[in-house]
Amino acid sequence: MSAQSPVLPYESAVDRGDRPALTVGLITLLHAFTHALQMLLVPLYLMVKDSLHLPGVKSVALVVAAYYVTYFGLSYFAGVLSDRFDRKILLAVGLIGNSAAILAMGLTHHYGVILALGVVAGLFGTIFHPAANALATAHYPRNPGMTIGIVGIGAGVGFFFGPRYAGWRAADAGWERPLIEVGAAGVITGVIFWLVAREVRRRHGIDGPAAEPRVHRPLGAVTRNRVLAAAALLGWRDFASQAATTLAAIFLLKAQNRTEAETGLILGVMMLSSIVINPIVVWFSPRRRRLPVLVASLVTGGAIIALLPHAGPGATLLVLMAFQTCSLSSFALGDAAMLERIDPDLRGRVIGLFLSLAGTLGATAPWFMSGWTDRMGDGANSPASYVVPFAVVGAMMAFSALSAPLIARFGRPATSPASRQDAEDRAMMAGEM
């Protein structure tokens, strides 16, 4: 490499022709679309129920739950694919299929077809996290944690844009229009990603000959059992996060008598903090500080969400934003802490296996919580009826903090000295990436 083209310290294991910054930036955009698609129906629960003449909110939430169960339940198989095949192509196909299914939902009024399309969307959506986390960290092998923080920005963008756009657009054009429009935009973005992003090619003399195929190492019983143990506990964080979003949507629509547009705005804005908090919290918690910060986020988030029914309408957004700051940062922290301790050739399967258990547990939350509110009857119009549900959600979030010691058993984070790791993290945040 000539003096005119220096190699950045966190690029030393890959070919600069792989477009690492552009590819990671596009993965972040895909992350935004993935979560925007997931959130489109949430502020529209009552509108869809009335339009399709369904017996309760639980019927609409079942579509979301079916999406999530498929999305997370098949994650391990997506992880196997991402450790064997071209992750760029997998990510492009995943977004195109996910978006096309959501678009098709907006073109039909048959509940059975919409439910089936929820499963199809989840089938394609399941590809994202195993392939994205593995590919992004492969582009910056010395900074897997910081890279996860950068990619996490997309979660905040998607979680904001999805409900905000859905509520605003549905108020004027009906619930079908946002599904069609966001779905079409996702298909176009998937095609662009296919054409522009790059898979990693390893550099000669560092990781072996150029274009060396990735090694498919066995996961191993010890690693598998550790991942499942951590997922069994941290999965309650996933459940609490999903439950809080569904419960908050119904609480806003019924107990506070908000419109779909207002509900979508609040649900979107409460997610905005993660655009900043995800990279920053990873930056400020390198290496061995990662897990203590994870525990603090989970316990604090659990305490905050339990306060929501006691807050007046004016404080609702502030409470929800504070909760989501803790909740969404815990996802970036947990993923970073695990991936820093895992062999790069195993990361797709590790993330997939983790999500298959933890994510599937969380996927049941929309159906469970909407069923709980349906059983409230007229009581669902009173904030007092939500005290126990939100307290249960908060307790689940705090309980999941017990996962930290299990993640620590994966091994030591990173291999470079702490000072160099910190310097490289700060270089990425300073805009060198």
C-alpha positions as CSV (number, residue, x, y, z in Angstrom):
1,M,0.0,0.0,0.0
2,S,1.4,3.3,-1.0
3,A,1.9,6.3,1.3
4,Q,-0.9,8.0,-0.6
5,S,-3.4,5.3,0.4
6,P,-2.8,4.4,4.1
7,V,-4.5,1.5,5.7
8,L,-6.7,2.5,8.6
9,P,-5.9,0.4,11.8
10,Y,-9.2,-1.3,11.8
11,E,-9.1,-2.2,8.1
12,S,-5.9,-4.3,8.2
13,A,-7.7,-7.7,7.6
14,V,-9.7,-6.8,4.5
15,D,-9.2,-5.4,1.1
16,R,-9.9,-1.7,0.8
17,G,-11.7,-2.5,-2.5
18,D,-14.4,-4.2,-0.4
19,R,-15.9,-0.7,0.3
20,P,-16.1,-1.3,4.0
21,A,-17.5,2.1,5.0
22,L,-20.1,2.1,2.2
23,T,-21.1,-1.5,2.9
24,V,-21.5,-0.9,6.6
25,G,-23.4,2.3,5.9
26,L,-25.8,0.4,3.6
27,I,-26.2,-2.3,6.2
28,T,-27.3,0.4,8.6
29,L,-29.9,1.5,6.0
30,L,-31.1,-2.0,5.6
31,H,-31.4,-2.2,9.4
32,A,-33.6,0.9,9.3
33,F,-35.9,-0.6,6.7
34,T,-36.1,-3.9,8.5
35,H,-37.4,-2.3,11.7
36,A,-39.6,0.2,9.9
37,L,-41.4,-2.7,8.2
38,Q,-41.9,-4.5,11.5
39,M,-43.5,-1.4,13.1
40,L,-45.9,-0.3,10.4
41,L,-49.0,-2.1,11.8
42,V,-48.4,-1.2,15.5
43,P,-50.1,2.2,15.5
44,L,-52.8,0.9,13.2
45,Y,-54.2,-1.9,15.4
46,L,-57.6,-0.3,15.9
47,M,-57.9,0.9,12.3
48,V,-57.1,-2.5,10.8
49,K,-59.4,-4.2,13.3
50,D,-62.3,-2.0,12.3
51,S,-61.6,-2.1,8.5
52,L,-61.4,-5.9,8.4
53,H,-64.3,-6.4,11.0
54,L,-62.1,-8.5,13.3
55,P,-63.2,-9.5,16.8
56,G,-60.4,-7.8,18.7
57,V,-57.0,-6.2,18.7
58,K,-55.5,-9.6,19.3
59,S,-56.3,-10.6,15.7
60,V,-54.2,-7.8,14.3
61,A,-51.4,-8.4,16.8
62,L,-51.4,-12.0,15.7
63,V,-50.1,-10.9,12.3
64,V,-47.2,-9.0,14.0
65,A,-46.6,-12.0,16.3
66,A,-46.6,-14.4,13.3
67,Y,-44.1,-12.2,11.6
68,Y,-41.8,-12.1,14.6
69,V,-42.1,-15.9,15.4
70,T,-41.0,-16.7,11.9
71,Y,-38.4,-13.9,11.8
72,F,-36.7,-15.1,15.0
73,G,-37.6,-18.8,15.0
74,L,-35.7,-19.4,11.8
75,S,-32.7,-17.2,12.7
76,Y,-30.3,-20.1,13.3
77,F,-30.9,-21.4,9.8
78,A,-30.2,-17.9,8.5
79,G,-27.0,-17.9,10.6
80,V,-25.9,-21.2,8.9
81,L,-26.5,-19.6,5.5
82,S,-24.6,-16.5,6.4
83,D,-21.6,-18.5,7.6
84,R,-21.5,-20.5,4.3
85,F,-22.7,-18.2,1.5
86,D,-22.3,-14.6,0.2
87,R,-23.8,-12.4,2.9
88,K,-24.3,-9.4,0.6
89,I,-26.7,-11.4,-1.6
90,L,-28.5,-12.9,1.4
91,L,-29.1,-9.4,2.8
92,A,-30.4,-8.1,-0.5
93,V,-32.8,-11.0,-1.1
94,G,-33.9,-10.8,2.5
95,L,-34.9,-7.1,2.3
96,I,-36.5,-7.5,-1.2
97,G,-38.7,-10.4,0.0
98,N,-39.6,-8.8,3.3
99,S,-40.6,-5.6,1.6
100,A,-42.6,-7.3,-1.2
101,A,-44.6,-9.2,1.4
102,I,-45.4,-6.0,3.3
103,L,-46.4,-4.3,0.1
104,A,-48.7,-7.2,-0.8
105,M,-50.4,-6.8,2.6
106,G,-51.5,-3.4,1.6
107,L,-53.1,-4.8,-1.6
108,T,-55.6,-7.2,0.1
109,H,-58.4,-7.1,2.7
110,H,-58.4,-10.8,3.3
111,Y,-57.3,-11.5,6.9
112,G,-56.1,-15.0,6.1
113,V,-53.9,-13.7,3.3
114,I,-52.5,-10.9,5.5
115,L,-51.7,-13.4,8.2
116,A,-49.9,-15.6,5.6
117,L,-48.0,-12.6,4.3
118,G,-46.8,-11.9,7.8
119,V,-45.2,-15.3,7.9
120,V,-43.6,-14.7,4.4
121,A,-42.2,-11.3,5.5
122,G,-40.7,-13.0,8.6
123,L,-39.2,-15.7,6.5
124,F,-37.2,-13.2,4.5
125,G,-36.7,-10.8,7.4
126,T,-35.0,-13.5,9.4
127,I,-31.9,-13.3,7.2
128,F,-31.0,-9.8,8.3
129,H,-29.4,-9.9,11.8
130,P,-27.2,-13.0,11.4
131,A,-25.9,-12.0,8.0
132,A,-25.7,-8.2,8.8
133,N,-23.9,-8.6,12.1
134,A,-21.4,-11.1,10.6
135,L,-20.7,-9.1,7.4
136,A,-20.4,-5.7,9.2
137,T,-18.0,-7.0,11.8
138,A,-16.0,-8.8,9.1
139,H,-15.4,-5.5,7.4
140,Y,-13.9,-4.0,10.6
141,P,-12.4,-7.1,12.3
142,R,-10.6,-5.1,15.1
143,N,-13.7,-3.2,16.0
144,P,-16.6,-5.6,16.1
145,G,-18.3,-3.9,19.1
146,M,-18.0,-0.4,17.6
147,T,-19.3,-1.6,14.3
148,I,-22.4,-3.0,15.9
149,G,-22.9,0.3,17.6
150,I,-22.8,2.1,14.2
151,V,-25.2,-0.4,12.6
152,G,-27.5,0.0,15.6
153,I,-28.2,3.6,14.4
154,G,-30.4,2.0,11.7
155,A,-32.6,0.5,14.4
156,G,-33.4,4.0,15.8
157,V,-34.2,5.3,12.3
158,G,-36.4,2.4,11.5
159,F,-38.2,2.4,14.8
160,F,-38.9,6.1,14.4
161,F,-39.9,6.2,10.7
162,G,-42.1,3.1,10.7
163,P,-44.8,4.1,13.2
164,R,-44.5,7.8,12.5
165,Y,-45.0,7.3,8.7
166,A,-47.7,4.7,9.2
167,G,-49.8,6.8,11.6
168,W,-49.4,10.0,9.5
169,R,-50.1,8.5,6.1
170,A,-53.0,6.3,7.3
171,A,-54.8,9.3,8.7
172,D,-55.2,10.6,5.2
173,A,-55.0,7.6,2.9
174,G,-56.0,4.6,4.9
175,W,-54.0,1.8,6.6
176,E,-53.1,0.2,3.3
177,R,-51.1,3.1,1.8
178,P,-48.1,3.2,4.2
179,L,-47.6,-0.6,3.7
180,I,-47.6,-0.2,-0.1
181,E,-45.3,2.8,-0.1
182,V,-42.7,1.6,2.5
183,G,-42.7,-1.9,1.0
184,A,-42.0,-0.5,-2.5
185,A,-39.1,1.7,-1.1
186,G,-37.7,-1.4,0.6
187,V,-37.7,-3.4,-2.7
188,I,-35.8,-0.6,-4.4
189,T,-33.3,-0.3,-1.6
190,G,-32.7,-4.1,-1.6
191,V,-31.8,-3.9,-5.3
192,I,-29.4,-1.0,-4.8
193,F,-27.7,-2.9,-1.9
194,W,-27.2,-6.0,-4.2
195,L,-25.5,-3.8,-6.8
196,V,-23.4,-1.6,-4.6
197,A,-22.4,-3.5,-1.4
198,R,-19.5,-5.8,-1.1
199,E,-18.7,-9.1,0.6
200,V,-15.3,-9.3,2.4
201,R,-12.2,-10.5,0.5
202,R,-9.3,-11.2,2.9
203,R,-5.9,-9.7,2.3
204,H,-2.9,-11.8,1.3
205,G,-0.4,-12.2,4.1
206,I,-2.8,-11.4,7.0
207,D,-5.7,-13.9,6.8
208,G,-4.4,-16.0,3.9
209,P,-4.5,-15.6,0.1
210,A,-6.8,-13.1,-1.4
211,A,-10.4,-14.3,-2.0
212,E,-9.8,-17.2,0.4
213,P,-13.2,-18.9,1.1
214,R,-14.4,-18.6,4.7
215,V,-13.8,-21.6,6.9
216,H,-17.0,-23.4,8.1
217,R,-15.9,-24.4,11.6
218,P,-18.4,-26.4,13.7
219,L,-20.2,-24.4,16.4
220,G,-19.4,-27.0,19.1
221,A,-21.5,-28.1,22.1
222,V,-19.9,-25.8,24.6
223,T,-20.5,-22.6,22.6
224,R,-24.0,-23.8,21.6
225,N,-25.0,-24.4,25.3
226,R,-23.5,-21.0,26.4
227,V,-25.5,-19.2,23.7
228,L,-28.7,-20.9,24.6
229,A,-28.2,-20.2,28.3
230,A,-27.6,-16.5,27.7
231,A,-30.6,-16.4,25.3
232,A,-32.9,-18.0,27.8
233,L,-32.3,-15.1,30.2
234,L,-31.8,-12.2,27.8
235,G,-34.9,-13.4,25.9
236,W,-37.0,-11.8,28.7
237,R,-35.4,-8.5,27.6
238,D,-36.7,-9.2,24.1
239,F,-40.1,-10.1,25.4
240,A,-40.3,-7.0,27.6
241,S,-39.2,-4.7,24.7
242,Q,-41.9,-6.1,22.4
243,A,-44.5,-6.1,25.1
244,A,-43.8,-2.5,26.1
245,T,-44.2,-1.3,22.5
246,T,-47.5,-3.2,22.0
247,L,-48.8,-2.2,25.4
248,A,-47.8,1.4,24.9
249,A,-49.6,1.6,21.6
250,I,-52.9,0.2,23.0
251,F,-52.5,2.4,26.1
252,L,-52.1,5.5,24.0
253,L,-55.1,4.6,21.7
254,K,-57.5,3.5,24.4
255,A,-56.5,4.9,27.9
256,Q,-55.3,8.3,26.5
257,N,-57.7,8.4,23.6
258,R,-55.0,9.3,21.1
259,T,-55.4,9.2,17.3
260,E,-53.4,6.8,15.1
261,A,-51.4,9.8,13.9
262,E,-50.6,10.9,17.5
263,T,-49.8,7.3,18.5
264,G,-47.5,6.8,15.6
265,L,-45.7,10.0,16.3
266,I,-45.1,9.1,20.0
267,L,-44.0,5.6,19.2
268,G,-41.6,6.9,16.6
269,V,-40.1,9.7,18.6
270,M,-39.6,7.4,21.6
271,M,-37.2,5.4,19.5
272,L,-35.1,8.4,18.2
273,S,-32.7,8.3,21.1
274,S,-31.2,5.0,19.9
275,I,-29.8,6.8,16.8
276,V,-27.3,8.5,19.1
277,I,-27.3,6.2,22.1
278,N,-26.4,2.9,20.3
279,P,-22.9,4.0,19.0
280,I,-22.2,6.2,22.0
281,V,-23.0,3.6,24.6
282,V,-20.7,1.1,22.8
283,W,-18.0,3.8,22.5
284,F,-18.1,4.6,26.3
285,S,-18.1,0.9,27.4
286,P,-15.3,-0.8,25.6
287,R,-14.2,-4.3,26.5
288,R,-14.8,-5.3,30.1
289,R,-17.1,-2.3,30.9
290,R,-19.6,-3.6,28.3
291,L,-21.4,-6.0,30.6
292,P,-21.8,-3.7,33.7
293,V,-23.3,-1.1,31.5
294,L,-25.7,-3.7,30.0
295,V,-26.8,-4.6,33.5
296,A,-27.4,-1.0,34.4
297,S,-29.4,-0.4,31.2
298,L,-31.7,-3.4,31.8
299,V,-32.4,-2.7,35.5
300,T,-33.0,1.0,34.9
301,G,-35.2,0.4,31.9
302,G,-37.3,-2.0,33.9
303,A,-37.9,0.5,36.6
304,I,-38.8,3.3,34.1
305,I,-41.4,1.4,32.1
306,A,-43.2,0.4,35.3
307,L,-43.8,4.1,35.9
308,L,-45.7,4.8,32.7
309,P,-49.3,4.3,34.0
310,H,-48.6,6.7,36.8
311,A,-47.3,9.5,34.5
312,G,-49.8,12.0,33.1
313,P,-50.3,12.5,29.3
314,G,-47.8,15.3,29.3
315,A,-45.0,13.0,30.6
316,T,-45.8,9.9,28.6
317,L,-43.4,10.6,25.8
318,L,-40.5,11.4,28.2
319,V,-41.0,8.1,30.1
320,L,-41.2,6.1,26.9
321,M,-38.1,7.8,25.5
322,A,-36.2,7.1,28.7
323,F,-37.2,3.5,28.6
324,Q,-36.3,3.0,25.0
325,T,-32.9,4.7,25.6
326,C,-32.2,1.9,28.1
327,S,-33.9,-0.9,26.1
328,L,-32.4,-0.3,22.6
329,S,-29.0,0.4,24.0
330,S,-29.1,-3.0,25.7
331,F,-29.5,-4.6,22.3
332,A,-26.3,-2.9,21.0
333,L,-24.4,-3.7,24.2
334,G,-25.5,-7.4,24.3
335,D,-24.7,-8.0,20.6
336,A,-21.3,-6.2,20.9
337,A,-20.4,-8.1,24.1
338,M,-21.2,-11.5,22.5
339,L,-19.6,-10.8,19.1
340,E,-16.4,-9.6,20.7
341,R,-16.0,-13.0,22.3
342,I,-16.9,-15.1,19.3
343,D,-14.7,-16.4,16.4
344,P,-15.7,-14.5,13.3
345,D,-16.4,-17.7,11.4
346,L,-19.1,-18.6,14.0
347,R,-20.8,-15.2,14.3
348,G,-23.7,-15.8,11.9
349,R,-24.7,-19.1,13.6
350,V,-24.2,-17.6,17.1
351,I,-26.4,-14.6,16.4
352,G,-28.9,-16.9,14.6
353,L,-29.0,-19.4,17.5
354,F,-29.4,-16.6,20.1
355,L,-32.3,-15.0,18.2
356,S,-34.0,-18.3,17.6
357,L,-34.6,-18.6,21.3
358,A,-34.5,-15.1,22.7
359,G,-36.2,-13.5,19.7
360,T,-38.9,-16.1,19.5
361,L,-39.7,-15.6,23.2
362,G,-40.0,-11.9,22.5
363,A,-42.1,-12.5,19.4
364,T,-45.0,-13.8,21.4
365,A,-45.3,-10.5,23.3
366,P,-47.6,-8.6,20.9
367,W,-50.2,-11.4,20.9
368,F,-49.9,-12.0,24.6
369,M,-50.2,-8.3,25.6
370,S,-53.0,-7.5,23.1
371,G,-55.0,-10.5,24.5
372,W,-54.5,-9.1,28.0
373,T,-55.9,-5.7,27.0
374,D,-58.8,-7.4,25.2
375,R,-59.7,-9.1,28.4
376,M,-59.8,-5.8,30.2
377,G,-63.0,-4.9,28.4
378,D,-64.1,-1.3,29.1
379,G,-61.3,-1.2,31.7
380,A,-58.8,-0.8,28.9
381,N,-59.9,2.8,28.7
382,S,-58.5,3.5,32.2
383,P,-54.8,4.1,32.9
384,A,-55.2,2.3,36.2
385,S,-55.8,-1.0,34.4
386,Y,-52.3,-0.9,33.0
387,V,-50.4,-0.7,36.3
388,V,-49.9,-4.4,36.6
389,P,-49.1,-5.2,33.0
390,F,-46.4,-2.5,32.8
391,A,-45.0,-3.6,36.2
392,V,-44.7,-7.2,34.9
393,V,-42.9,-5.9,31.8
394,G,-40.5,-3.9,34.0
395,A,-39.8,-7.0,36.1
396,M,-39.0,-9.0,33.0
397,M,-36.6,-6.4,31.8
398,A,-34.7,-6.3,35.1
399,F,-34.6,-10.1,35.4
400,S,-32.8,-10.4,32.1
401,A,-29.8,-8.6,33.6
402,L,-28.9,-12.1,35.0
403,S,-27.6,-12.9,31.5
404,A,-24.5,-10.8,32.0
405,P,-22.4,-13.5,33.8
406,L,-23.3,-16.1,31.2
407,I,-22.1,-13.8,28.4
408,A,-18.9,-13.3,30.3
409,R,-18.3,-17.0,30.1
410,F,-17.9,-16.8,26.3
411,G,-14.3,-15.6,26.8
412,R,-12.3,-12.4,26.8
413,P,-13.5,-9.5,24.7
414,A,-11.1,-8.5,21.9
415,T,-7.5,-9.4,21.6
416,S,-5.8,-6.1,21.3
417,P,-4.8,-4.0,24.3
418,A,-7.5,-1.9,25.8
419,S,-5.7,1.4,25.0
420,R,-5.5,0.5,21.2
421,Q,-9.1,-0.7,21.2
422,D,-10.3,2.5,22.8
423,A,-8.2,4.6,20.3
424,E,-9.7,2.7,17.3
425,D,-13.2,3.1,18.7
426,R,-12.7,6.8,19.0
427,A,-11.2,7.0,15.5
428,M,-14.4,5.4,14.1
429,M,-16.6,7.8,16.0
430,A,-14.5,10.7,14.8
431,G,-15.5,10.0,11.2
432,E,-12.6,8.0,9.8
433,M,-15.0,5.2,8.8
